């Protein structure tokens, strides 16, 4: 459902009525400590509670992982849901009238909400109808299929709400429309019936099929998967896309698997409905099934919210078809795996079996052992590359090397890439350890070949590049990060320093270099009122609260700066030295900017041919020399060490 922009009055009313202790207590066991509450943080694994909830401030903060915000932010982060969706849910819970920015939008929102409630009701009633039909004489072949072919026990059949759609063309239609008096238009929107092309009326979409309810994370029926019990095609038929159901945003059995995924810190993704059902029946309760060949980013993010390790195991057949399916299923998540944002593993079951077939002849312990030993996706890819190759043959060696280089180039994390460079070098050395350094050098050269640059005469390089190097220091970014963060924290928590900070930044013409700090500063300026001149800006007393409210709709940026809104013991000590620390932080920002400009002009000068472009050569020389003089001046003026203060 596309939620219209909610009226600010509705948002404010929700914030007033939604008590944060009440909201958080649904997910975290809180204990009173002084005027606040403490508990184990739901956003990271910890043994000692560092998660605090302030009822007076209506805020939460974790001193372990720096997660923080208000009640709305808490539900957004925990459930990975949108701002408007959470506000709407809390409004229902606390009986807040929902207003939108436009009256016509308000009517449309109420209409959409009413439609969704009707769809939930129709689908729940249909699921009950199918379950009832399974127990009738006409459903005997479906029961026999479940018990004999799938070897499912009665408790599993009931657990997943399996049912049967009778063979008649209008059986469900007559029951829901004629007997239950439900609107035919709602059944059509739910994907249960279709209008006849000729003669008017409707017919059932699912006929003579085994029915598998598809549920959302809350356990509500939103669609159906239907398996034929005859030779009809397709073998499996899913509900169409509806207001409630989107195939690319849904995972089968996630409602039953989310607790297991959190406990095991791992999610298992299989191909079919019955693979997931069989795993749950065997006690492996962290399994879900995709509703298509390729996994979407929405599905991956949906399941990974329940695992801290971000470990995802794809379980497909070990035969050629299973290998191809695994490669297709990875789809969009390959980039996440290369970046290290998901720990992706591949489990190929032996003898070309799927999970359901494997468990017919093996125990859950056998499956668990295979799961434990499943290789990481990168290792699996390497094995696929070298499989059936003779590296002693020149052609195979060359082709394998090219494919390995292509793979290694995709790995973003440098530590991970270095590990796999060494691993691939060992493979290519064929057991000859003396060849490993050579193979490593060869792979590294192909992954990142050196760029050709214009070489400046040695005398010039010695004159300006060799006497005192201004190359980037390894700690430069961390020092700048700390300086900018400290300056912003002082600005937020020390109102008396705001004017001085604004004046200093304006006078020195300084900007925040890091994008997330720059973003926060822009929001601060927007909230402040004035005529556009920094020194004339007013500084609202509720600045932090207003910023946090504004950032609820900017999740990614908020994650990088949320820690600045809170002060711990260490921060408090830093802030107590505000005048000196402000000067040190601004001096650090100034120094870094000068360093960047110096290196920029020096590089341009070194790359310019003095004979071909004498004027440009002289201009760059004067520019970098001027920056060098400024750097030397700052060094002489500093009366204390920036690094000591920061």
Helices and strands as residue ranges (DSSP letters): H 8-17, H 20-25, E 31-33, E 36-39, E 51-54, E 59-62, E 68-69, H 71-79, H 83-93, H 103-134, G 137-139, H 140-144, I 145-149, H 154-159, E 163-165, H 171-173, I 174-179, H 184-189, E 193-195, E 202-204, E 209-215, E 221-228, E 236-238, G 247-249, H 254-264, E 267-270, H 273-281, E 287-289, H 297-304, E 311-317, H 320-330, G 331-333, H 334-339, E 343-349, G 350-352, H 355-361, H 364-372, E 375-376, H 377-386, H 394-410, H 414-429, G 433-435, H 436-447, H 458-461, I 462-466, H 476-493, G 495-497, H 498-508, H 515-527, G 534-536, H 543-551, H 555-561, G 562-565, H 569-576, H 578-607, H 614-637, H 642-645
